[in-house]
Amino acid sequence: MSQIALDATTVANVNTWLNGAYDEETKAAIRRMQAENPEELNESFYRSLEFGTGGLRGIMGVGTNRMNRYTVAMATQGLANYVKKVFEGEKELRAAISHDSRNHSREFAEITANVLAANGFTVYLFDDMRPTPELSFAVRYFHCHTGVMLTASHNPKEYNGYKAYWNDGCQLTAPHDTNVIDEVEKIKQLSDVKWSGGEERIHIVGAEVDEAFMQQIDKNVLHPECIKAHHDLKIVYTPLHGTGIKLIPTMLQRLGFTNVNVVKEQAVPDGNFPTTPSPNPEEHAAMKMAVELAQKIDADIVFASDPDADRVGVAVKKPNGEWMLLNGNQTMSVIIYYLLKEWKEKGKLTGKEFIIKTIVTSELPADIAKRQGVKVYDVLTGFKWIGSKIRELEGKETFIGGGEESYGYMIGDFVRDKDAVGACSMIAEIAAWAASQGKTFFDVLVDLYKEYGFYKEGLLSVVRKGKSGAEEIQQMMKDYRANPPKEINGSKVVCLRDIKTLENKNMETGEVEKIDLPSSNVLQFFTADGNKVTVRPSGTEPKIKFYFGVKGELKSKEDFDATNAALDEKIEDIKKSMGLV
């Protein structure tokens, strides 16, 4: 084996672990890497795993740059130190902890509980895996000051993660996100961590929280009579070996659905995700077994949740019998369409209601809301910004629903994160409501497009590796700001939104309005024919993302495929006009 030169930081970190109070199994693993895989040793120790604004996420294994019991404990100590500072003087500090089905998730959850309890926290630890939205709910249910969910969401099986929450049930936002990072970075050695000594403060919870959580979802139901009439709607569901199995089938049955068909091979929780190359419902491969079961039993609708049950993928049956996978924008648009239509029908709109979407999400939900007289708030990408906006407006306005293009949705404000349990329940209700009119979920999407226009979205990620790649990406953003396109694919650019300078510029009049958002390195171009292009460099990867939104007219259901194909072609033409392909 060829020898590689170890980074100086790697050498220092390896020596610290070999000579420190780390367990013998860990030290043996380090020695094996020294002898057999120095490249892996370098990757595992060349830096400390970064605690970002959302917490930790990384490959599991031995090392400072890996998810393991030591990096989890040190992160928890930093979180504990910060919470104690902010809530100094409180008689009792409380924390809620849950985890998904990934390998080591239970172990990491118990370590997190032990460290927080040793720091004087009363800890509510779930008895088994639970969905991320239930952890968000539990933070507020138990009046906690913080919460932790051990999950890597829809990442591959090698990963695990640690998502930290604040007392409102929302992931950390400013100033707490960066302040927690500062405290975590101060934890340099194992002796800085309080490992044990408060076990009596750990309370195991489960059924009580499940019931309280599901009672809140019960309140979202708008048409119980439709569910009753179409209780035998054929639903196919897969949890993709994740936490969704804990609550989603139970919740559907609770609402009255009696024909829920779970993909048996994927119903068993398994952190190795043996039946799918990726547990991400955004990808066709993850939905494959569910769609096959739907074809076999002639189902009415299909949905899948990711391992921590915060995202939902949906498949619907077209008139020709083919199954079509919806994208996140389509699913969210149908949910918002149904919610606002029925809130209005039932006289529940008072003028103080609102929805939230992220800036890269389709403009269709916003157009639906505006026509119904409901406020729309655009927020930065990421669900923590949706939760933050709800907190800001709490007691003043009423949140109906919202979401983002990456398959995350939320109905009501009792959860402050993406919620697959509530979303699956609402999607099933919409299917029942459609059936009561002799329609399908697909027909509802068609009705929506016929009324508001056919909105179609696309995404292109341009990767530029290394230091030169990062510089090239920054230069692209500078060039777009210095010389924004005057037209895109033959259509005049009428509006430029710069989320970095927080200016919304009318390109025809020169008028500038201020944007009420935190500054972020994002540009958006709106054209005269209703198209939208968003340019956003990734904050964690060497790539720049281009989000495309186009709009056309749908005259009839029979024109769906042709219109869909024409809009796809339009997106490709936009890419060419911008020199991206």
C-alpha positions as CSV (number, residue, x, y, z in Angstrom):
1,M,0.0,0.0,0.0
2,S,1.3,3.4,-0.9
3,Q,2.0,5.7,2.1
4,I,0.4,9.1,2.3
5,A,1.5,12.0,4.3
6,L,-0.8,12.6,7.3
7,D,-2.0,16.1,7.9
8,A,-0.4,17.7,11.0
9,T,-3.8,18.1,12.6
10,T,-4.5,14.5,11.9
11,V,-1.4,13.4,13.7
12,A,-2.2,15.6,16.7
13,N,-5.8,14.4,16.9
14,V,-4.8,10.7,16.5
15,N,-2.3,11.0,19.4
16,T,-4.8,12.7,21.6
17,W,-7.3,9.8,21.0
18,L,-4.6,7.1,21.4
19,N,-3.3,8.6,24.7
20,G,-6.6,9.8,26.1
21,A,-9.5,8.2,28.0
22,Y,-11.1,6.7,24.9
23,D,-12.3,3.1,24.9
24,E,-10.0,0.3,23.8
25,E,-12.2,-0.7,20.8
26,T,-11.9,2.8,19.5
27,K,-8.1,2.8,19.9
28,A,-7.9,-0.6,18.2
29,A,-9.8,0.8,15.2
30,I,-7.4,3.7,15.0
31,R,-4.4,1.4,15.0
32,R,-6.0,-0.7,12.2
33,M,-6.4,2.5,10.1
34,Q,-2.8,3.4,10.8
35,A,-1.7,0.0,9.5
36,E,-4.2,-0.6,6.7
37,N,-5.9,2.6,5.6
38,P,-4.0,5.9,6.3
39,E,-6.2,7.7,3.8
40,E,-9.2,6.9,5.9
41,L,-7.3,7.9,9.0
42,N,-6.7,11.3,7.5
43,E,-10.3,11.7,6.5
44,S,-11.4,10.7,10.0
45,F,-9.1,13.0,12.0
46,Y,-8.0,16.0,9.8
47,R,-10.6,18.2,11.4
48,S,-13.4,18.2,14.0
49,L,-16.9,17.4,12.7
50,E,-18.4,20.8,12.3
51,F,-21.4,21.7,14.4
52,G,-23.3,23.8,11.9
53,T,-26.4,26.0,12.3
54,G,-28.5,22.8,12.1
55,G,-26.3,20.7,14.3
56,L,-24.1,17.8,13.4
57,R,-24.2,15.5,10.3
58,G,-21.5,13.2,9.1
59,I,-20.3,9.6,8.4
60,M,-20.4,7.3,11.4
61,G,-17.1,6.0,12.6
62,V,-14.0,6.6,14.7
63,G,-12.4,10.0,14.7
64,T,-12.9,13.7,15.3
65,N,-14.5,14.1,11.9
66,R,-17.0,11.3,12.4
67,M,-20.3,10.8,14.2
68,N,-19.6,8.8,17.3
69,R,-20.3,8.7,21.0
70,Y,-17.5,11.2,21.7
71,T,-18.4,13.8,19.1
72,V,-22.1,13.5,20.2
73,A,-21.2,13.9,23.9
74,M,-19.0,16.9,23.3
75,A,-21.6,18.6,21.1
76,T,-24.2,18.0,23.8
77,Q,-22.0,19.5,26.5
78,G,-21.6,22.6,24.4
79,L,-25.4,22.8,23.9
80,A,-26.0,22.3,27.6
81,N,-23.5,25.1,28.5
82,Y,-25.3,27.5,26.2
83,V,-28.8,26.7,27.4
84,K,-27.7,27.1,31.0
85,K,-26.3,30.5,30.2
86,V,-29.4,31.8,28.4
87,F,-31.8,30.4,31.1
88,E,-29.6,31.2,34.1
89,G,-31.7,31.3,37.2
90,E,-34.4,28.9,36.0
91,K,-35.2,26.4,38.7
92,E,-35.5,23.5,36.2
93,L,-34.1,23.1,32.7
94,R,-35.8,20.6,30.5
95,A,-34.9,18.8,27.3
96,A,-36.7,16.3,24.9
97,I,-34.8,13.7,22.9
98,S,-35.8,11.4,20.1
99,H,-34.1,9.4,17.3
100,D,-34.7,7.7,14.0
101,S,-34.0,4.1,12.9
102,R,-30.4,4.7,11.8
103,N,-27.5,2.6,13.1
104,H,-26.3,3.9,16.5
105,S,-29.2,6.4,16.8
106,R,-30.5,4.9,20.0
107,E,-27.0,4.8,21.5
108,F,-26.4,8.5,20.6
109,A,-29.8,9.5,22.0
110,E,-29.0,7.8,25.3
111,I,-25.6,9.5,25.5
112,T,-27.3,12.8,24.8
113,A,-29.8,12.2,27.5
114,N,-27.0,11.2,30.0
115,V,-24.9,14.3,29.3
116,L,-27.9,16.7,29.6
117,A,-29.1,14.9,32.8
118,A,-25.6,15.1,34.3
119,N,-25.7,18.9,33.6
120,G,-28.9,19.2,35.7
121,F,-31.5,18.9,33.0
122,T,-34.8,17.0,33.4
123,V,-34.8,14.9,30.3
124,Y,-37.7,13.4,28.4
125,L,-36.3,10.5,26.3
126,F,-38.6,8.6,24.0
127,D,-38.8,4.9,24.6
128,D,-38.1,4.1,21.0
129,M,-37.6,5.8,17.7
130,R,-40.1,8.6,16.8
131,P,-40.6,11.0,13.9
132,T,-38.8,14.3,13.9
133,P,-42.1,16.3,14.0
134,E,-43.1,14.5,17.2
135,L,-39.8,15.6,18.8
136,S,-40.6,19.2,17.7
137,F,-44.0,18.8,19.3
138,A,-42.6,17.2,22.5
139,V,-40.3,20.2,23.1
140,R,-43.4,22.4,23.5
141,Y,-45.5,19.8,25.1
142,F,-43.1,19.3,28.0
143,H,-42.2,23.1,28.1
144,C,-38.6,22.2,27.3
145,H,-35.8,24.7,26.8
146,T,-34.1,22.6,24.1
147,G,-34.5,19.3,22.2
148,V,-32.3,17.0,20.2
149,M,-33.3,14.6,17.3
150,L,-30.7,12.1,16.3
151,T,-31.1,11.7,12.6
152,A,-29.4,12.2,9.2
153,S,-32.8,12.7,7.6
154,H,-32.7,11.1,4.1
155,N,-28.9,10.8,3.8
156,P,-27.3,7.4,2.8
157,K,-26.9,4.7,5.5
158,E,-23.3,5.7,6.4
159,Y,-24.5,8.9,7.9
160,N,-26.0,10.0,11.2
161,G,-26.8,13.5,12.6
162,Y,-27.8,15.6,15.5
163,K,-30.5,18.3,15.1
164,A,-30.8,20.8,17.9
165,Y,-34.1,22.6,18.8
166,W,-34.9,25.7,20.8
167,N,-37.8,26.1,23.3
168,D,-40.3,26.9,20.6
169,G,-39.9,23.5,18.9
170,C,-38.0,25.0,16.0
171,Q,-34.5,24.3,14.9
172,L,-32.0,26.8,16.1
173,T,-32.1,30.3,14.5
174,A,-30.2,33.5,15.2
175,P,-28.7,34.3,17.6
176,H,-28.9,30.8,19.2
177,D,-27.5,28.9,16.2
178,T,-24.1,30.6,16.0
179,N,-23.9,31.0,19.8
180,V,-24.3,27.2,20.3
181,I,-21.6,26.7,17.7
182,D,-19.3,28.9,19.7
183,E,-20.0,26.9,22.9
184,V,-19.5,23.5,21.2
185,E,-16.2,24.7,19.8
186,K,-15.0,25.4,23.3
187,I,-15.3,21.7,24.2
188,K,-11.8,20.4,23.4
189,Q,-11.4,17.3,25.5
190,L,-13.3,14.5,27.1
191,S,-12.8,15.9,30.6
192,D,-14.9,18.9,29.6
193,V,-17.9,16.6,29.3
194,K,-20.2,15.6,32.2
195,W,-20.9,12.1,31.2
196,S,-23.1,10.8,34.1
197,G,-24.5,11.5,37.5
198,G,-28.1,12.6,36.8
199,E,-29.8,9.4,35.6
200,E,-32.7,9.8,37.9
201,R,-33.6,13.0,36.0
202,I,-34.2,10.9,32.7
203,H,-37.9,10.2,32.1
204,I,-38.8,7.6,29.5
205,V,-41.9,8.8,27.5
206,G,-43.9,7.5,24.6
207,A,-47.6,6.7,24.4
208,E,-48.8,9.9,26.2
209,V,-47.0,12.1,23.7
210,D,-48.1,10.0,20.7
211,E,-51.7,10.5,21.8
212,A,-51.3,14.3,22.3
213,F,-49.6,14.6,19.0
214,M,-52.2,12.7,17.1
215,Q,-55.0,14.6,18.8
216,Q,-53.6,17.8,17.2
217,I,-53.5,16.1,13.8
218,D,-57.2,15.1,14.3
219,K,-58.0,18.9,14.5
220,N,-56.7,19.4,10.9
221,V,-59.5,17.3,9.4
222,L,-61.9,19.4,7.3
223,H,-64.1,16.7,5.8
224,P,-64.6,13.7,8.2
225,E,-67.7,12.8,6.2
226,C,-65.6,12.2,3.0
227,I,-63.2,10.0,4.9
228,K,-66.1,8.0,6.3
229,A,-67.7,7.6,2.9
230,H,-64.4,6.6,1.3
231,H,-62.8,4.8,4.2
232,D,-61.8,1.9,1.9
233,L,-59.7,4.1,-0.4
234,K,-56.7,2.0,-1.4
235,I,-53.6,3.6,0.2
236,V,-50.1,2.3,-0.3
237,Y,-47.5,3.6,2.2
238,T,-43.9,2.9,2.8
239,P,-41.8,4.2,5.7
240,L,-38.5,3.2,3.9
241,H,-37.3,1.3,7.0
242,G,-37.8,4.5,9.1
243,T,-39.7,6.0,12.0
244,G,-42.9,6.6,9.9
245,I,-44.1,3.1,10.7
246,K,-44.5,4.2,14.3
247,L,-47.3,6.6,13.7
248,I,-48.4,7.1,10.1
249,P,-50.4,3.8,9.6
250,T,-51.9,4.3,13.1
251,M,-52.8,7.9,12.3
252,L,-54.5,6.9,9.0
253,Q,-56.5,4.2,10.7
254,R,-57.4,6.6,13.5
255,L,-58.8,9.0,10.9
256,G,-61.0,6.2,9.6
257,F,-59.0,4.8,6.6
258,T,-59.4,1.0,6.6
259,N,-57.5,0.0,3.5
260,V,-53.9,1.1,4.3
261,N,-51.4,-1.2,2.6
262,V,-47.9,-0.9,4.0
263,V,-44.9,-2.2,1.9
264,K,-44.0,-5.1,4.1
265,E,-40.4,-5.4,3.0
266,Q,-39.8,-1.8,4.0
267,A,-41.9,-1.8,7.2
268,V,-39.1,-3.1,9.3
269,P,-36.9,-0.4,10.8
270,D,-33.4,-0.9,9.6
271,G,-30.5,1.6,9.4
272,N,-29.0,-0.3,6.5
273,F,-32.0,0.5,4.3
274,P,-31.6,-2.9,2.6
275,T,-34.3,-2.6,-0.1
276,T,-33.5,0.8,-1.5
277,P,-30.3,2.5,-2.7
278,S,-31.4,5.7,-1.1
279,P,-34.0,6.3,1.6
280,N,-34.9,9.6,0.0
281,P,-38.6,9.9,-1.3
282,E,-37.5,12.6,-3.7
283,E,-35.8,9.8,-5.7
284,H,-37.7,7.4,-8.0
285,A,-35.7,4.4,-6.7
286,A,-37.0,5.0,-3.2
287,M,-40.6,4.9,-4.4
288,K,-40.2,1.8,-6.7
289,M,-41.5,-0.9,-4.4
290,A,-44.5,1.2,-3.2
291,V,-45.5,1.9,-6.8
292,E,-45.1,-1.8,-7.7
293,L,-47.5,-2.7,-4.9
294,A,-49.9,0.1,-6.0
295,Q,-49.9,-1.4,-9.6
296,K,-50.5,-4.9,-8.2
297,I,-53.5,-3.9,-6.0
298,D,-54.8,-1.1,-8.2
299,A,-54.4,1.5,-5.4
300,D,-55.7,5.0,-5.4
301,I,-52.7,6.9,-4.0
302,V,-49.1,6.2,-2.8
303,F,-46.9,8.0,-0.3
304,A,-43.5,7.4,1.3
305,S,-41.8,9.0,4.3
306,D,-38.1,9.4,4.8
307,P,-36.2,7.7,7.7
308,D,-37.1,10.4,10.3
309,A,-40.6,11.0,8.8
310,D,-40.4,14.6,8.1
311,R,-40.5,14.5,4.2
312,V,-43.2,12.9,2.0
313,G,-43.0,11.6,-1.5
314,V,-46.4,11.1,-3.4
315,A,-47.3,9.1,-6.4
316,V,-50.7,9.4,-8.2
317,K,-52.5,7.5,-10.8
318,K,-53.2,9.1,-14.2
319,P,-56.3,8.3,-16.3
320,N,-54.3,6.0,-18.5
321,G,-53.3,3.9,-15.4
322,E,-49.7,5.1,-15.3
323,W,-48.3,6.2,-12.0
324,M,-46.7,9.7,-11.8
325,L,-44.4,10.8,-9.0
326,L,-45.3,14.3,-7.8
327,N,-42.5,16.8,-7.0
328,G,-42.6,18.7,-3.8
329,N,-44.0,21.9,-5.4
330,Q,-46.9,19.9,-6.8
331,T,-47.8,18.2,-3.5
332,M,-47.5,21.5,-1.5
333,S,-49.6,23.3,-4.1
334,V,-52.4,20.8,-3.8
335,I,-52.4,20.8,0.0
336,I,-52.5,24.7,0.0
337,Y,-55.2,24.7,-2.6
338,Y,-57.4,22.3,-0.6
339,L,-56.8,24.0,2.8
340,L,-57.6,27.5,1.5
341,K,-60.5,26.4,-0.6
342,E,-62.1,24.6,2.3
343,W,-61.2,27.2,5.0
344,K,-63.0,29.7,2.8
345,E,-66.0,27.4,2.1
346,K,-66.4,26.9,5.9
347,G,-66.1,30.6,6.7
348,K,-62.9,30.2,8.6
349,L,-61.0,33.0,6.8
350,T,-61.0,36.3,8.8
351,G,-58.2,38.2,7.0
352,K,-55.6,37.3,9.6
353,E,-54.5,34.0,8.1
354,F,-51.3,33.3,6.3
355,I,-49.2,30.6,4.6
356,I,-45.4,30.4,4.3
357,K,-43.2,29.1,1.5
358,T,-39.5,29.3,0.9
359,I,-38.0,31.6,-1.7
360,V,-37.0,28.7,-4.0
361,T,-40.5,27.1,-3.9
362,S,-43.0,27.5,-6.7
363,E,-45.0,30.7,-6.9
364,L,-48.2,28.7,-7.3
365,P,-49.0,28.4,-3.6
366,A,-48.5,32.2,-3.3
367,D,-50.9,32.8,-6.2
368,I,-53.5,30.6,-4.7
369,A,-53.3,32.4,-1.4
370,K,-53.4,35.9,-2.9
371,R,-56.6,35.0,-4.8
372,Q,-58.2,33.8,-1.6
373,G,-57.2,36.9,0.3
374,V,-54.7,35.0,2.5
375,K,-51.2,36.5,3.3
376,V,-48.1,34.9,2.0
377,Y,-44.7,35.1,3.6
378,D,-41.5,34.1,1.7
379,V,-38.7,32.9,3.9
380,L,-35.1,31.6,3.3
381,T,-34.6,28.0,2.4
382,G,-34.9,25.7,5.3
383,F,-37.8,24.9,7.6
384,K,-36.3,26.7,10.6
385,W,-37.2,29.9,8.8
386,I,-40.8,28.8,8.6
387,G,-40.8,28.0,12.3
388,S,-39.2,31.4,13.0
389,K,-41.8,33.3,11.1
390,I,-44.6,31.5,12.9
391,R,-43.1,32.4,16.2
392,E,-42.8,36.0,15.1
393,L,-46.5,36.2,14.2
394,E,-47.8,34.0,17.1
395,G,-50.9,35.6,18.7
396,K,-51.3,38.1,15.9
397,E,-52.0,36.0,12.8
398,T,-53.1,32.4,12.2
399,F,-50.8,30.0,10.3
400,I,-52.8,27.6,8.0
401,G,-50.0,25.7,6.3
402,G,-46.8,25.9,4.3
403,G,-43.8,24.1,3.1
404,E,-40.9,23.9,0.7
405,E,-40.0,22.4,-2.6
406,S,-37.9,19.6,-1.1
407,Y,-40.9,17.5,0.0
408,G,-41.5,19.1,3.4
409,Y,-45.0,20.3,4.5
410,M,-46.7,21.5,7.7
411,I,-50.3,22.0,8.5
412,G,-51.1,24.0,11.6
413,D,-48.6,25.3,14.1
414,F,-48.5,22.6,16.8
415,V,-45.3,21.3,15.1
416,R,-42.5,23.7,14.1
417,D,-40.7,21.4,11.6
418,K,-41.5,19.4,8.5
419,D,-44.2,16.8,9.4
420,A,-44.8,13.7,7.3
421,V,-47.4,12.3,9.8
422,G,-49.7,15.4,9.4
423,A,-48.9,15.6,5.7
424,C,-49.8,12.0,4.9
425,S,-53.0,12.4,6.9
426,M,-54.0,15.5,4.9
427,I,-53.0,13.9,1.5
428,A,-55.2,10.9,2.3
429,E,-58.1,13.2,3.2
430,I,-57.7,15.1,-0.1
431,A,-57.8,11.8,-1.9
432,A,-61.1,11.0,-0.1
433,W,-62.5,14.4,-0.8
434,A,-61.7,14.0,-4.5
435,A,-63.3,10.6,-4.5
436,S,-66.5,12.1,-3.1
437,Q,-66.7,14.1,-6.3
438,G,-65.9,11.2,-8.5
439,K,-62.3,12.4,-8.9
440,T,-58.7,11.4,-8.1
441,F,-55.8,13.2,-6.5
442,F,-54.5,13.7,-10.0
443,D,-57.7,15.3,-11.0
444,V,-57.4,17.8,-8.2
445,L,-53.9,18.7,-9.5
446,V,-55.4,19.2,-13.0
447,D,-58.2,21.4,-11.7
448,L,-55.6,23.5,-9.9
449,Y,-53.6,23.9,-13.1
450,K,-56.6,24.7,-15.2
451,E,-57.6,27.4,-12.7
452,Y,-54.3,29.0,-11.9
453,G,-52.0,27.9,-14.8
454,F,-49.6,25.0,-15.2
455,Y,-46.5,25.7,-13.0
456,K,-43.5,23.5,-13.6
457,E,-40.1,23.6,-11.9
458,G,-36.6,22.3,-12.5
459,L,-33.3,22.2,-10.7
460,L,-29.7,22.3,-12.0
461,S,-26.7,21.9,-9.7
462,V,-23.4,23.0,-11.2
463,V,-20.4,21.5,-9.4
464,R,-17.1,23.3,-9.3
465,K,-14.6,21.4,-7.2
466,G,-11.6,22.7,-5.2
467,K,-10.4,26.2,-4.3
468,S,-10.6,27.4,-7.9
469,G,-14.1,26.0,-8.2
470,A,-15.3,28.0,-5.1
471,E,-13.7,31.1,-6.6
472,E,-15.5,30.5,-9.9
473,I,-18.8,30.2,-8.1
474,Q,-18.3,33.4,-6.3
475,Q,-17.3,35.1,-9.5
476,M,-20.5,33.8,-11.2
477,M,-22.5,35.6,-8.4
478,K,-20.5,38.8,-8.8
479,D,-21.1,38.7,-12.6
480,Y,-24.8,38.2,-12.2
481,R,-25.0,41.2,-9.9
482,A,-22.8,43.4,-12.0
483,N,-24.5,42.4,-15.3
484,P,-27.9,40.8,-14.6
485,P,-29.5,39.3,-17.7
486,K,-31.9,41.7,-19.5
487,E,-33.9,38.8,-20.9
488,I,-34.1,35.1,-20.3
489,N,-35.1,32.8,-23.2
490,G,-36.5,35.8,-25.1
491,S,-38.6,37.1,-22.2
492,K,-37.7,40.4,-20.6
493,V,-36.4,40.4,-17.0
494,V,-38.9,42.6,-15.2
495,C,-37.8,42.1,-11.6
496,L,-34.5,41.4,-9.8
497,R,-34.5,40.2,-6.2
498,D,-31.2,40.3,-4.5
499,I,-31.5,38.6,-1.1
500,K,-27.9,39.6,-0.2
501,T,-28.5,43.3,-0.5
502,L,-32.2,42.8,0.4
503,E,-33.4,44.8,-2.6
504,N,-36.3,44.1,-4.9
505,K,-35.7,46.1,-8.1
506,N,-38.2,46.8,-10.8
507,M,-36.1,46.5,-13.9
508,E,-38.5,48.7,-16.0
509,T,-38.9,51.6,-13.6
510,G,-35.8,51.3,-11.6
511,E,-37.9,51.4,-8.4
512,V,-36.3,49.6,-5.4
513,E,-38.1,48.0,-2.5
514,K,-36.5,46.6,0.6
515,I,-36.9,42.9,1.3
516,D,-37.8,41.8,4.8
517,L,-35.5,38.8,5.1
518,P,-32.1,37.9,6.7
519,S,-29.4,38.5,4.1
520,S,-28.4,35.5,2.0
521,N,-26.3,35.1,-1.1
522,V,-29.3,34.5,-3.5
523,L,-30.4,36.1,-6.7
524,Q,-33.8,35.8,-8.3
525,F,-34.9,36.9,-11.8
526,F,-38.6,37.2,-12.8
527,T,-39.5,37.5,-16.4
528,A,-42.5,39.1,-18.2
529,D,-43.9,35.8,-19.2
530,G,-44.1,34.6,-15.6
531,N,-40.9,32.6,-15.4
532,K,-38.6,32.6,-12.4
533,V,-34.9,31.7,-12.0
534,T,-33.2,31.5,-8.6
535,V,-29.4,31.3,-8.3
536,R,-28.1,30.0,-5.0
537,P,-24.6,28.8,-4.1
538,S,-24.6,25.9,-1.6
539,G,-23.3,26.8,1.8
540,T,-21.9,23.3,2.4
541,E,-20.9,21.9,-1.0
542,P,-18.8,23.1,-3.9
543,K,-21.8,23.8,-6.1
544,I,-24.2,26.5,-7.3
545,K,-27.9,25.7,-7.7
546,F,-30.3,27.1,-10.3
547,Y,-34.0,26.7,-9.6
548,F,-36.3,27.2,-12.6
549,G,-40.0,28.0,-12.5
550,V,-42.1,28.3,-15.7
551,K,-45.8,28.6,-16.4
552,G,-48.1,27.6,-19.1
553,E,-51.9,27.1,-19.8
554,L,-53.7,23.8,-19.3
555,K,-56.9,23.7,-21.2
556,S,-58.0,20.1,-20.5
557,K,-56.9,17.0,-18.7
558,E,-56.2,15.4,-22.0
559,D,-53.5,18.1,-22.7
560,F,-51.6,17.4,-19.4
561,D,-48.8,15.3,-20.9
562,A,-48.2,17.5,-23.9
563,T,-48.2,20.7,-21.7
564,N,-46.0,19.1,-19.2
565,A,-43.5,18.1,-21.9
566,A,-43.6,21.6,-23.4
567,L,-42.8,23.2,-20.0
568,D,-39.9,20.8,-19.6
569,E,-38.6,21.9,-22.9
570,K,-39.0,25.5,-21.9
571,I,-36.9,24.9,-18.8
572,E,-34.2,23.3,-21.1
573,D,-34.4,26.4,-23.3
574,I,-33.9,28.7,-20.3
575,K,-30.8,26.7,-19.3
576,K,-29.4,27.1,-22.9
577,S,-30.2,30.8,-23.0
578,M,-28.2,31.3,-19.7
579,G,-25.3,29.2,-21.0
580,L,-25.7,26.5,-18.4
581,V,-25.9,23.5,-20.8
